[in-house]
Amino acid sequence: MAIFASLNQFSKGRLSWLLLLLAIVFFEACALFFEHVMMLAPCVMCIYERVAMLGIAGAALLGFIAPNNAAVRWAALAAWGASAYKGLMLAMQHVEYQFNPSPFATCDLFVTFPSWAPLNKWAPWMFEAYGDCAKVVWQFLGLSMPQWLVIIFAGNLVVLAFIVIAQFFNTKNKNPIR
């Protein structure tokens, strides 16, 4: 089980959390490129999925601050898991809107954020929705954007599962070679 011991050690270093953060920055940059360069209108679900991605970025920042501190690392892992799970649920619902449209199941017309964090008012260029959730506006390799997000969020959960399991493996070799 050396792989889990290695993953344990890797999760205790800043590089692991920086790589997670850079991956999320890449995905957010892609989303903003699609919106502002390719002129693809984000829908309400797109914005909520974007917020879930930012939740993972927040978890990465938290883990980056003190990866050797077990409490901080576990909090970061929990935040990563909660954000990735919420993102996966949102992306799966978005796929449902796109490929099984129903007049009884539609997304909201406007984003709804808490009054204490009206993100769409603070940064409308990033959090304002004006697209149609049911419309497929972009595909790559036959998959729509929310289908790719299902893969991305599920991939995050798979990687997270390995990292969490690795937390229970000792990183110190009990029988060192002399």
MDTraj code that builds the backbone (N, CA, C; nanometers):
import mdtraj as md
import numpy as np

residues = "MET ALA ILE PHE ALA SER LEU ASN GLN PHE SER LYS GLY ARG LEU SER TRP LEU LEU LEU LEU LEU ALA ILE VAL PHE PHE GLU ALA CYS ALA LEU PHE PHE GLU HIS VAL MET MET LEU ALA PRO CYS VAL MET CYS ILE TYR GLU ARG VAL ALA MET LEU GLY ILE ALA GLY ALA ALA LEU LEU GLY PHE ILE ALA PRO ASN ASN ALA ALA VAL ARG TRP ALA ALA LEU ALA ALA TRP GLY ALA SER ALA TYR LYS GLY LEU MET LEU ALA MET GLN HIS VAL GLU TYR GLN PHE ASN PRO SER PRO PHE ALA THR CYS ASP LEU PHE VAL THR PHE PRO SER TRP ALA PRO LEU ASN LYS TRP ALA PRO TRP MET PHE GLU ALA TYR GLY ASP CYS ALA LYS VAL VAL TRP GLN PHE LEU GLY LEU SER MET PRO GLN TRP LEU VAL ILE ILE PHE ALA GLY ASN LEU VAL VAL LEU ALA PHE ILE VAL ILE ALA GLN PHE PHE ASN THR LYS ASN LYS ASN PRO ILE ARG".split()
xyz = np.array([
    [0.0806, -0.1191, 0.0000],
    [0.0000, 0.0000, 0.0000],
    [0.0856, 0.1264, 0.0000],
    [0.1986, 0.1181, -0.0652],
    [0.2898, 0.2319, -0.0722],
    [0.2256, 0.3509, -0.1433],
    [0.1350, 0.3231, -0.2376],
    [0.0702, 0.4318, -0.3098],
    [-0.0108, 0.5200, -0.2149],
    [-0.0782, 0.4568, -0.1180],
    [-0.1576, 0.5355, -0.0234],
    [-0.0683, 0.6142, 0.0721],
    [0.0429, 0.5548, 0.1119],
    [0.1377, 0.6281, 0.1965],
    [0.1938, 0.7474, 0.1200],
    [0.2210, 0.7280, -0.0082],
    [0.2709, 0.8386, -0.0911],
    [0.1649, 0.9469, -0.1080],
    [0.0409, 0.9062, -0.1306],
    [-0.0682, 1.0039, -0.1417],
    [-0.0877, 1.0794, -0.0110],
    [-0.0725, 1.0088, 0.1005],
    [-0.0825, 1.0732, 0.2312],
    [0.0231, 1.1828, 0.2411],
    [0.1455, 1.1480, 0.2092],
    [0.2550, 1.2448, 0.2165],
    [0.2313, 1.3601, 0.1193],
    [0.1830, 1.3282, -0.0018],
    [0.1567, 1.4306, -0.1039],
    [0.0497, 1.5288, -0.0562],
    [-0.0529, 1.4784, 0.0119],
    [-0.1613, 1.5652, 0.0592],
    [-0.1162, 1.6586, 0.1708],
    [-0.0028, 1.6285, 0.2303],
    [0.0506, 1.7119, 0.3385],
    [0.1455, 1.8194, 0.2864],
    [0.1592, 1.8269, 0.1551],
    [0.2453, 1.9285, 0.0945],
    [0.1622, 2.0322, 0.0206],
    [0.2178, 2.1478, 0.0056],
    [0.1452, 2.2566, -0.0618],
    [0.1267, 2.2291, -0.2117],
    [0.2155, 2.1529, -0.2719],
    [0.2059, 2.1268, -0.4155],
    [0.0729, 2.0616, -0.4523],
    [0.0263, 1.9673, -0.3732],
    [-0.0990, 1.8986, -0.4044],
    [-0.2159, 1.9963, -0.4081],
    [-0.2198, 2.0843, -0.3103],
    [-0.3297, 2.1811, -0.3023],
    [-0.3156, 2.2881, -0.4097],
    [-0.1930, 2.3238, -0.4451],
    [-0.1702, 2.4188, -0.5534],
    [-0.2154, 2.3597, -0.6866],
    [-0.1879, 2.2326, -0.7092],
    [-0.2315, 2.1677, -0.8330],
    [-0.3843, 2.1649, -0.8436],
    [-0.4507, 2.1378, -0.7321],
    [-0.5970, 2.1402, -0.7314],
    [-0.6468, 2.2806, -0.7644],
    [-0.5883, 2.3805, -0.7025],
    [-0.6274, 2.5185, -0.7274],
    [-0.6041, 2.5559, -0.8740],
    [-0.4900, 2.5190, -0.9293],
    [-0.4600, 2.5513, -1.0688],
    [-0.5577, 2.4829, -1.1645],
    [-0.5979, 2.3612, -1.1338],
    [-0.6964, 2.2926, -1.2174],
    [-0.8282, 2.3688, -1.2171],
    [-0.8704, 2.4156, -1.1012],
    [-0.9963, 2.4894, -1.0909],
    [-0.9841, 2.6252, -1.1593],
    [-0.8712, 2.6920, -1.1450],
    [-0.8491, 2.8188, -1.2147],
    [-0.8587, 2.7962, -1.3660],
    [-0.8026, 2.6862, -1.4143],
    [-0.8121, 2.6526, -1.5570],
    [-0.9580, 2.6363, -1.5988],
    [-1.0361, 2.5606, -1.5210],
    [-1.1768, 2.5387, -1.5566],
    [-1.2568, 2.6682, -1.5504],
    [-1.2301, 2.7516, -1.4513],
    [-1.2999, 2.8803, -1.4418],
    [-1.2603, 2.9707, -1.5587],
    [-1.1331, 2.9690, -1.5968],
    [-1.0880, 3.0478, -1.7116],
    [-1.1566, 3.0002, -1.8394],
    [-1.1726, 2.8699, -1.8525],
    [-1.2448, 2.8159, -1.9688],
    [-1.3882, 2.8666, -1.9703],
    [-1.4535, 2.8645, -1.8547],
    [-1.5925, 2.9108, -1.8464],
    [-1.6022, 3.0575, -1.8866],
    [-1.5114, 3.1388, -1.8379],
    [-1.5134, 3.2808, -1.8731],
    [-1.4785, 3.3030, -2.0198],
    [-1.3908, 3.2204, -2.0755],
    [-1.3606, 3.2263, -2.2186],
    [-1.4856, 3.1937, -2.2995],
    [-1.5558, 3.0870, -2.2618],
    [-1.6786, 3.0507, -2.3335],
    [-1.7796, 3.1652, -2.3285],
    [-1.7893, 3.2289, -2.2124],
    [-1.8879, 3.3356, -2.1945],
    [-1.8487, 3.4650, -2.2650],
    [-1.7269, 3.5124, -2.2420],
    [-1.6904, 3.6461, -2.2876],
    [-1.6203, 3.6514, -2.4227],
    [-1.5617, 3.5414, -2.4673],
    [-1.4942, 3.5395, -2.5975],
    [-1.5815, 3.4684, -2.7010],
    [-1.6296, 3.3512, -2.6656],
    [-1.7147, 3.2759, -2.7588],
    [-1.8600, 3.3230, -2.7544],
    [-1.8902, 3.4097, -2.6573],
    [-2.0235, 3.4697, -2.6433],
    [-2.1336, 3.3665, -2.6185],
    [-2.1023, 3.2627, -2.5403],
    [-2.2016, 3.1630, -2.5013],
    [-2.2656, 3.2098, -2.3706],
    [-2.3952, 3.2286, -2.3726],
    [-2.4656, 3.2819, -2.2558],
    [-2.4756, 3.1769, -2.1454],
    [-2.4249, 3.2070, -2.0258],
    [-2.4374, 3.1106, -1.9156],
    [-2.5796, 3.1108, -1.8605],
    [-2.6263, 2.9938, -1.8240],
    [-2.7592, 2.9807, -1.7650],
    [-2.7468, 2.9776, -1.6121],
    [-2.8596, 2.9702, -1.5464],
    [-2.8612, 2.9665, -1.4001],
    [-2.7812, 2.8468, -1.3484],
    [-2.8008, 2.7302, -1.4085],
    [-2.7274, 2.6112, -1.3645],
    [-2.5773, 2.6282, -1.3875],
    [-2.5402, 2.6926, -1.4985],
    [-2.3978, 2.7182, -1.5259],
    [-2.3356, 2.8011, -1.4137],
    [-2.4098, 2.9017, -1.3692],
    [-2.3587, 2.9885, -1.2633],
    [-2.3459, 2.9109, -1.1321],
    [-2.4457, 2.8309, -1.1005],
    [-2.4380, 2.7521, -0.9768],
    [-2.3232, 2.6507, -0.9836],
    [-2.3012, 2.5916, -1.1016],
    [-2.1886, 2.4993, -1.1195],
    [-2.0564, 2.5745, -1.1042],
    [-2.0542, 2.6978, -1.1523],
    [-1.9355, 2.7826, -1.1382],
    [-1.9064, 2.8079, -0.9901],
    [-2.0096, 2.8324, -0.9124],
    [-1.9919, 2.8554, -0.7688],
    [-1.9396, 2.7285, -0.7005],
    [-1.9892, 2.6123, -0.7429],
    [-1.9386, 2.4863, -0.6869],
    [-1.7896, 2.4708, -0.7175],
    [-1.7486, 2.5088, -0.8388],
    [-1.6058, 2.5053, -0.8734],
    [-1.5271, 2.5973, -0.7812],
    [-1.5822, 2.7155, -0.7559],
    [-1.5138, 2.8098, -0.6666],
    [-1.5070, 2.7553, -0.5241],
    [-1.6049, 2.6739, -0.4859],
    [-1.5982, 2.6070, -0.3561],
    [-1.4778, 2.5145, -0.3483],
    [-1.4517, 2.4442, -0.4580],
    [-1.3327, 2.3570, -0.4623],
    [-1.2071, 2.4429, -0.4555],
    [-1.2085, 2.5571, -0.5237],
    [-1.0923, 2.6477, -0.5179],
    [-1.0706, 2.6964, -0.3744],
    [-1.1791, 2.7281, -0.3050],
    [-1.1675, 2.7693, -0.1649],
    [-1.1098, 2.6585, -0.0795],
    [-1.1524, 2.5350, -0.1051],
    [-1.0973, 2.4203, -0.0321],
    [-0.9480, 2.4063, -0.0602],
    [-0.9091, 2.4264, -0.1859],
    [-0.7672, 2.4173, -0.2222],
    [-0.6855, 2.5247, -0.1508],
    [-0.7406, 2.6451, -0.1440],
    [-0.6709, 2.7528, -0.0724],
    [-0.6564, 2.7202, 0.0761],
    [-0.7624, 2.6665, 0.1337],
    [-0.7573, 2.6276, 0.2755],
    [-0.6505, 2.5210, 0.2981],
    [-0.6496, 2.4191, 0.2143],
    [-0.5480, 2.3146, 0.2258],
    [-0.4075, 2.3675, 0.2040],
    [-0.3943, 2.4639, 0.1150],
    [-0.2637, 2.5233, 0.0854],
    [-0.2076, 2.5994, 0.2052],
    [-0.2958, 2.6599, 0.2834],
    [-0.2519, 2.7410, 0.3977],
    [-0.1726, 2.6588, 0.4983],
    [-0.2238, 2.5415, 0.5350],
    [-0.1564, 2.4600, 0.6380],
    [-0.1806, 2.3114, 0.6108],
    [-0.1191, 2.2579, 0.5065],
    [-0.1440, 2.1181, 0.4721],
    [-0.0951, 2.0177, 0.5757],
    [0.0004, 2.0562, 0.6588],
    [0.0504, 1.9655, 0.7623],
    [-0.0369, 1.9617, 0.8862],
    [-0.1245, 2.0582, 0.9020],
    [-0.2161, 2.0630, 1.0151],
    [-0.3356, 1.9726, 0.9830],
    [-0.3518, 1.8673, 1.0607],
    [-0.4561, 1.7673, 1.0322],
    [-0.5960, 1.8286, 1.0307],
    [-0.6252, 1.9181, 1.1230],
    [-0.7591, 1.9786, 1.1292],
    [-0.7865, 2.0629, 1.0045],
    [-0.6888, 2.1395, 0.9629],
    [-0.7046, 2.2231, 0.8433],
    [-0.7177, 2.1342, 0.7200],
    [-0.6326, 2.0316, 0.7116],
    [-0.6364, 1.9412, 0.5965],
    [-0.7714, 1.8703, 0.5881],
    [-0.8228, 1.8216, 0.7005],
    [-0.9532, 1.7537, 0.7000],
    [-1.0656, 1.8507, 0.6654],
    [-1.0554, 1.9746, 0.7126],
    [-1.1564, 2.0751, 0.6765],
    [-1.1525, 2.1016, 0.5260],
    [-1.0322, 2.1103, 0.4714],
    [-1.0178, 2.1318, 0.3270],
    [-1.0718, 2.0124, 0.2485],
    [-1.0427, 1.8922, 0.2951],
    [-1.0951, 1.7726, 0.2283],
    [-1.2479, 1.7697, 0.2335],
    [-1.3048, 1.8074, 0.3483],
    [-1.4511, 1.8102, 0.3618],
    [-1.5122, 1.9150, 0.2693],
    [-1.4509, 2.0322, 0.2629],
    [-1.5015, 2.1381, 0.1750],
    [-1.4892, 2.0976, 0.0281],
    [-1.3800, 2.0327, -0.0056],
    [-1.3602, 1.9827, -0.1417],
    [-1.4704, 1.8823, -0.1748],
    [-1.4944, 1.7889, -0.0850],
    [-1.5969, 1.6875, -0.1081],
    [-1.7358, 1.7470, -0.1190],
    [-1.7698, 1.8385, -0.0294],
    [-1.9029, 1.8999, -0.0325],
    [-1.9230, 1.9785, -0.1616],
    [-1.8231, 2.0534, -0.2025],
    [-1.8337, 2.1336, -0.3249],
    [-1.8402, 2.0456, -0.4492],
    [-1.7565, 1.9432, -0.4546],
    [-1.7577, 1.8537, -0.5706],
    [-1.8888, 1.7763, -0.5782],
    [-1.9400, 1.7330, -0.4645],
    [-2.0677, 1.6603, -0.4628],
    [-2.1818, 1.7519, -0.5085],
    [-2.1863, 1.8734, -0.4555],
    [-2.2904, 1.9683, -0.4952],
    [-2.2785, 1.9989, -0.6443],
    [-2.1568, 2.0187, -0.6920],
    [-2.1349, 2.0430, -0.8347],
    [-2.1814, 1.9272, -0.9203],
    [-2.1534, 1.8058, -0.8752],
    [-2.1974, 1.6877, -0.9489],
    [-2.3496, 1.6811, -0.9559],
    [-2.4163, 1.7075, -0.8445],
    [-2.5626, 1.7055, -0.8424],
    [-2.6203, 1.8133, -0.9356],
    [-2.5623, 1.9314, -0.9331],
    [-2.6068, 2.0392, -1.0212],
    [-2.5851, 2.0026, -1.1682],
    [-2.4675, 1.9497, -1.1999],
    [-2.4366, 1.9140, -1.3383],
    [-2.5286, 1.8024, -1.3882],
    [-2.5587, 1.7060, -1.3020],
    [-2.6500, 1.5980, -1.3428],
    [-2.7906, 1.6529, -1.3669],
    [-2.8338, 1.7461, -1.2841],
    [-2.9645, 1.8093, -1.3055],
    [-2.9643, 1.8903, -1.4347],
    [-2.8546, 1.9566, -1.4627],
    [-2.8410, 2.0346, -1.5857],
    [-2.8478, 1.9443, -1.7085],
    [-2.7818, 1.8307, -1.7028],
    [-2.7885, 1.7334, -1.8126],
    [-2.9336, 1.6887, -1.8325],
    [-3.0033, 1.6678, -1.7234],
    [-3.1439, 1.6285, -1.7296],
    [-3.2268, 1.7363, -1.8005],
    [-3.2037, 1.8616, -1.7682],
    [-3.2749, 1.9715, -1.8341],
    [-3.2477, 1.9721, -1.9843],
    [-3.1223, 1.9423, -2.0216],
    [-3.0850, 1.9470, -2.1629],
    [-3.1390, 1.8298, -2.2437],
    [-3.1331, 1.7102, -2.1876],
    [-3.1617, 1.5929, -2.2692],
    [-3.2950, 1.5263, -2.2395],
    [-3.3626, 1.5686, -2.1352],
    [-3.4980, 1.5208, -2.1046],
    [-3.5839, 1.6409, -2.0659],
    [-3.6010, 1.7349, -2.1600],
    [-3.6741, 1.8569, -2.1252],
    [-3.8196, 1.8275, -2.0878],
    [-3.8673, 1.9047, -1.9927],
    [-4.0043, 1.8910, -1.9457],
    [-4.0559, 2.0290, -1.9073],
    [-4.1789, 2.0595, -1.9425],
    [-4.2333, 2.1891, -1.9012],
    [-4.2540, 2.1972, -1.7497],
    [-4.2481, 2.0828, -1.6820],
    [-4.2695, 2.0787, -1.5374],
    [-4.1391, 2.0834, -1.4587],
    [-4.0275, 2.0659, -1.5277],
    [-3.8962, 2.0695, -1.4624],
    [-3.8049, 2.1609, -1.5433],
    [-3.7960, 2.2843, -1.4986],
    [-3.7101, 2.3811, -1.5658],
    [-3.6254, 2.4526, -1.4617],
    [-3.5176, 2.5121, -1.5085],
    [-3.4346, 2.5876, -1.4136],
    [-3.4946, 2.7264, -1.3935],
    [-3.4483, 2.7918, -1.2903],
    [-3.4969, 2.9264, -1.2597],
    [-3.4582, 3.0237, -1.3709],
    [-3.5293, 3.1342, -1.3779],
    [-3.4971, 3.2375, -1.4755],
    [-3.3812, 3.3252, -1.4302],
    [-3.3670, 3.3404, -1.2981],
    [-3.2631, 3.4265, -1.2421],
    [-3.1886, 3.3523, -1.1313],
    [-3.0606, 3.3834, -1.1160],
    [-2.9842, 3.3230, -1.0072],
    [-3.0350, 3.3780, -0.8745],
    [-3.0269, 3.2943, -0.7740],
    [-3.0689, 3.3335, -0.6396],
    [-2.9526, 3.3080, -0.5442],
    [-2.9003, 3.4154, -0.4917],
    [-2.7935, 3.4065, -0.3938],
    [-2.8441, 3.4628, -0.2623],
    [-2.7829, 3.4242, -0.1511],
    [-2.8258, 3.4796, -0.0223],
    [-2.8085, 3.6315, -0.0199],
    [-2.8904, 3.6978, 0.0597],
    [-2.8838, 3.8444, 0.0680],
    [-2.7476, 3.8917, 0.1189],
    [-2.6795, 3.8088, 0.1983],
    [-2.5485, 3.8468, 0.2512],
    [-2.4356, 3.8230, 0.1506],
    [-2.4662, 3.7590, 0.0361],
    [-2.3649, 3.7346, -0.0671],
    [-2.4270, 3.7405, -0.2059],
    [-2.4730, 3.8576, -0.2471],
    [-2.5346, 3.8684, -0.3799],
    [-2.4276, 3.8725, -0.4903],
    [-2.3705, 3.7574, -0.5184],
    [-2.2578, 3.7496, -0.6112],
    [-2.2901, 3.8107, -0.7472],
    [-2.4138, 3.7914, -0.7944],
    [-2.4516, 3.8453, -0.9250],
    [-2.4554, 3.9984, -0.9250],
    [-2.4688, 4.0593, -0.8089],
    [-2.4638, 4.2062, -0.7983],
    [-2.3186, 4.2533, -0.7835],
    [-2.2384, 4.1785, -0.7096],
    [-2.0994, 4.2150, -0.6873],
    [-2.0139, 4.1967, -0.8122],
    [-2.0361, 4.0869, -0.8841],
    [-1.9552, 4.0567, -1.0035],
    [-2.0457, 4.0004, -1.1130],
    [-2.1280, 4.0870, -1.1741],
    [-2.2213, 4.0373, -1.2760],
    [-2.1506, 3.9747, -1.3958],
    [-2.0303, 4.0184, -1.4253],
    [-1.9546, 3.9621, -1.5369],
    [-1.9214, 3.8139, -1.5150],
    [-1.9328, 3.7689, -1.3914],
    [-1.9011, 3.6295, -1.3609],
    [-2.0223, 3.5507, -1.3114],
    [-2.1194, 3.6169, -1.2509],
    [-2.2282, 3.5442, -1.1839],
    [-2.3688, 3.5783, -1.2338],
    [-2.3804, 3.6511, -1.3426],
    [-2.5131, 3.6810, -1.3945],
    [-2.5480, 3.5798, -1.5031],
    [-2.6702, 3.5281, -1.4967],
    [-2.7156, 3.4269, -1.5924],
    [-2.8147, 3.4886, -1.6892],
    [-2.7998, 3.4550, -1.8162],
    [-2.8941, 3.5036, -1.9167],
    [-2.9136, 3.4021, -2.0292],
    [-2.8725, 3.2779, -2.0056],
    [-2.8896, 3.1726, -2.1048],
    [-3.0012, 3.0769, -2.0667],
    [-3.0272, 2.9832, -2.1556],
    [-3.1324, 2.8828, -2.1387],
    [-3.0681, 2.7504, -2.0960],
    [-3.1100, 2.6981, -1.9812],
    [-3.0524, 2.5743, -1.9273],
    [-3.0732, 2.4535, -2.0202],
    [-3.1820, 2.4523, -2.0923],
    [-3.2151, 2.3362, -2.1744],
    [-3.1456, 2.3382, -2.3102],
    [-3.0861, 2.4485, -2.3459],
    [-3.0243, 2.4628, -2.4775],
    [-2.8797, 2.4127, -2.4748],
    [-2.8459, 2.3265, -2.5689],
    [-2.7083, 2.2786, -2.5843],
    [-2.6385, 2.3768, -2.6779],
    [-2.5464, 2.4551, -2.6233],
    [-2.4813, 2.5591, -2.7033],
    [-2.3375, 2.5236, -2.7426],
    [-2.2853, 2.4158, -2.6864],
    [-2.1463, 2.3781, -2.7127],
    [-2.1302, 2.2294, -2.6861],
    [-2.0518, 2.1635, -2.7715],
    [-2.0194, 2.0225, -2.7502],
    [-1.8739, 1.9983, -2.7871],
    [-1.8142, 1.9040, -2.7177],
    [-1.6784, 1.8604, -2.7477],
    [-1.6768, 1.7092, -2.7326],
    [-1.6304, 1.6402, -2.8353],
    [-1.6294, 1.4944, -2.8384],
    [-1.7695, 1.4368, -2.8109],
    [-1.8698, 1.5060, -2.8598],
    [-2.0072, 1.4583, -2.8465],
    [-2.0727, 1.4839, -2.7124],
    [-2.0027, 1.5507, -2.6207],
    [-2.0588, 1.5786, -2.4880],
    [-2.0819, 1.7283, -2.4713],
    [-2.1939, 1.7611, -2.4089],
    [-2.2249, 1.9011, -2.3810],
    [-2.1449, 1.9477, -2.2598],
    [-2.1497, 2.0783, -2.2372],
    [-2.0748, 2.1347, -2.1245],
    [-2.1149, 2.0727, -1.9906],
    [-2.2448, 2.0600, -1.9591],
    [-2.2778, 1.9976, -1.8304],
    [-2.2381, 1.8505, -1.8231],
    [-2.2342, 1.7808, -1.9361],
    [-2.1868, 1.6425, -1.9334],
    [-2.0385, 1.6388, -1.8987],
    [-1.9613, 1.7337, -1.9509],
    [-1.8200, 1.7425, -1.9134],
    [-1.8061, 1.7769, -1.7660],
    [-1.8953, 1.8618, -1.7162],
    [-1.8894, 1.8971, -1.5739],
    [-1.9210, 1.7769, -1.4857],
    [-2.0098, 1.6895, -1.5304],
    [-2.0353, 1.5655, -1.4561],
    [-1.9047, 1.4874, -1.4445],
    [-1.8311, 1.4761, -1.5537],
    [-1.7035, 1.4042, -1.5533],
    [-1.6028, 1.4737, -1.4613],
    [-1.5955, 1.6058, -1.4700],
    [-1.4982, 1.6811, -1.3897],
    [-1.5288, 1.6692, -1.2405],
    [-1.6554, 1.6896, -1.2031],
    [-1.6907, 1.6804, -1.0613],
    [-1.6774, 1.5368, -1.0104],
    [-1.7185, 1.4388, -1.0913],
    [-1.7036, 1.2986, -1.0502],
    [-1.5559, 1.2637, -1.0370],
    [-1.4734, 1.3132, -1.1284],
    [-1.3288, 1.2911, -1.1194],
    [-1.2709, 1.3490, -0.9916],
    [-1.3194, 1.4670, -0.9536],
    [-1.2769, 1.5270, -0.8270],
    [-1.3117, 1.4361, -0.7105],
    [-1.4314, 1.3798, -0.7126],
    [-1.4728, 1.2919, -0.6025],
    [-1.3911, 1.1635, -0.5976],
    [-1.3538, 1.1105, -0.7139],
    [-1.2713, 0.9897, -0.7175],
    [-1.1330, 1.0195, -0.6601],
    [-1.0714, 1.1292, -0.7049],
    [-0.9396, 1.1669, -0.6524],
    [-0.9487, 1.1930, -0.5021],
    [-1.0533, 1.2645, -0.4612],
    [-1.0736, 1.2919, -0.3188],
    [-1.0845, 1.1622, -0.2387],
    [-1.1557, 1.0636, -0.2912],
    [-1.1719, 0.9362, -0.2199],
    [-1.0359, 0.8713, -0.1954],
    [-0.9488, 0.8735, -0.2955],
    [-0.8150, 0.8159, -0.2777],
    [-0.7351, 0.8940, -0.1737],
    [-0.7463, 1.0264, -0.1780],
    [-0.6738, 1.1093, -0.0813],
    [-0.7259, 1.0858, 0.0601],
    [-0.8571, 1.0742, 0.0746],
    [-0.9146, 1.0492, 0.2078],
    [-0.8712, 0.9128, 0.2602],
    [-0.8775, 0.8105, 0.1777],
    [-0.8323, 0.6766, 0.2192],
    [-0.6855, 0.6821, 0.2606],
    [-0.6070, 0.7589, 0.1841],
    [-0.4639, 0.7688, 0.2133],
    [-0.4361, 0.8320, 0.3490],
    [-0.5287, 0.9103, 0.4001],
    [-0.5078, 0.9751, 0.5300],
    [-0.4926, 0.8733, 0.6423],
    [-0.5386, 0.7523, 0.6208],
    [-0.5329, 0.6490, 0.7239],
    [-0.4101, 0.5587, 0.7111],
    [-0.3197, 0.5946, 0.6202],
    [-0.1967, 0.5180, 0.6020],
    [-0.0796, 0.5963, 0.6579],
    [0.0054, 0.5253, 0.7298],
    [0.1224, 0.5857, 0.7909],
    [0.2252, 0.6180, 0.6827],
    [0.2835, 0.7346, 0.6920],
    [0.3842, 0.7734, 0.5928],
    [0.5252, 0.7365, 0.6350],
    [0.5406, 0.6928, 0.7567],
    [0.6740, 0.6549, 0.8042],
    [0.6940, 0.5049, 0.7853],
    [0.8075, 0.4696, 0.7309],
    [0.8410, 0.3291, 0.7096],
    [0.8805, 0.2677, 0.8426],
    [0.8095, 0.1632, 0.8839],
    [0.8365, 0.1007, 1.0133],
    [0.9613, 0.0127, 1.0118],
    [0.9992, -0.0350, 0.8947],
    [1.1161, -0.1209, 0.8824],
    [1.2157, -0.0588, 0.7825],
    [1.2826, 0.0454, 0.8245],
    [1.3746, 0.1110, 0.7303],
    [1.4905, 0.0190, 0.6937],
    [1.5343, 0.0351, 0.5712],
    [1.6520, -0.0398, 0.5224],
    [1.7763, 0.0288, 0.5760],
    [1.8677, -0.0506, 0.6336],
    [1.9883, 0.0097, 0.6915],
    [2.1088, -0.0288, 0.6129],
])
top = md.Topology()
chain = top.add_chain()
for i, resn in enumerate(residues, 1):
    res = top.add_residue(resn, chain, resSeq=i)
    for name in ("N", "CA", "C"):
        top.add_atom(name, md.element.get_by_symbol(name[0]), res)
traj = md.Trajectory(xyz[None], top)
